[in-house]
Amino acid sequence: MSRQNHRARNKRRAAWTLGIAALGGGLALRRRLRSNRIEQRAVPGLSADVTIDLDRYGIPTIAGETRADVIRALGFVTARDRLFQMDLLRRMTAGRLSEVMGQPTVELDTEQRIKGFERAAQAILEQLPQDQVALLQAYADGVNAYLDRMKLPPLECVALRYRPERWRVTDSILVCLYMFQSLTEDEILRERSLSIMHQALPPEVVAFLTPDADPYTTPLVGGSESRRPQQPIPADALASLVQQTTPGDQPVPIEQAGIKGSNGWVVAGSKTRSGAAMLANDLHLALSVPNVWYRASLRYGATTIAGLVLPGCPLIIAGSNTSVAWGFTNACSDVIDLVRLELDPDDATRYRTAQGWRSFE
């Protein structure tokens, strides 16, 4: 088989895999779950029964006596509704998609394993306070309780002929790292483009083309003024570049990142009819089936928290606790630098640091 035909087959296989995933997600969205009760014997570690009420859209309200009980139930219910999505997120971050999807995802897995997110997740876990580790464990217990009771895996898993592995505490951290990578990968592409511009253009042209135009980001990254303020048009430098261009010149390819971001507005109570402050938060992410977010309401003791959960992560990421509403937006700030490494001419497994040669890890 030719390389071109081989690539075409891989593309068809990848498209088929994604089609099955979309079909399964669509069927999951159509499910209507009845109100029910998770009993102590169903989820190990529960101190009492937990009640789950679902509205007509299938959005759960989980009520229990303790926060740990509610988080266990959240893991159980999220796995029931979004298990394949959760498994896909942890596999994608760790570089383990090819175990179930085959050749089309080998290149992506290779890139992810080089970045070492599995090691990062373990290092993060070792530094977390014990109360946070306990909640992550409670969530994992809930997910695994569902896996133990699951008679048939999600449709996507059936189509791919595999059964999801048990949920580990570090898997929740991998899901969080997926979101970190999703919101910062564009910055890496911008850094590469800036490197090319610095090499090819006069400094005044680079400064003119790359201002920090967002006045809201400046105080967030520190300081009262922009690091790259707007500059006047460098007419002479631009004219000189035009004169240096010949008809045979080829443009330098620069990777363009798709713009990701979000919006957030807060209106003071003095400006609303009710006298209460208002928050509007629009989290821009790529469209997917099912949606990346999972809505839920958690109630324990005198606490009620409602909002959006990232499947696999036991947190209300954006929502309200009846007293305070919160959300977030991605700051378009320069927070990443790419550094060219100098390799040891006598040993390519080492690179130069300020303290001398160091082996790659």
Disulfide bonds with the S-S distance in Angstrom:
none
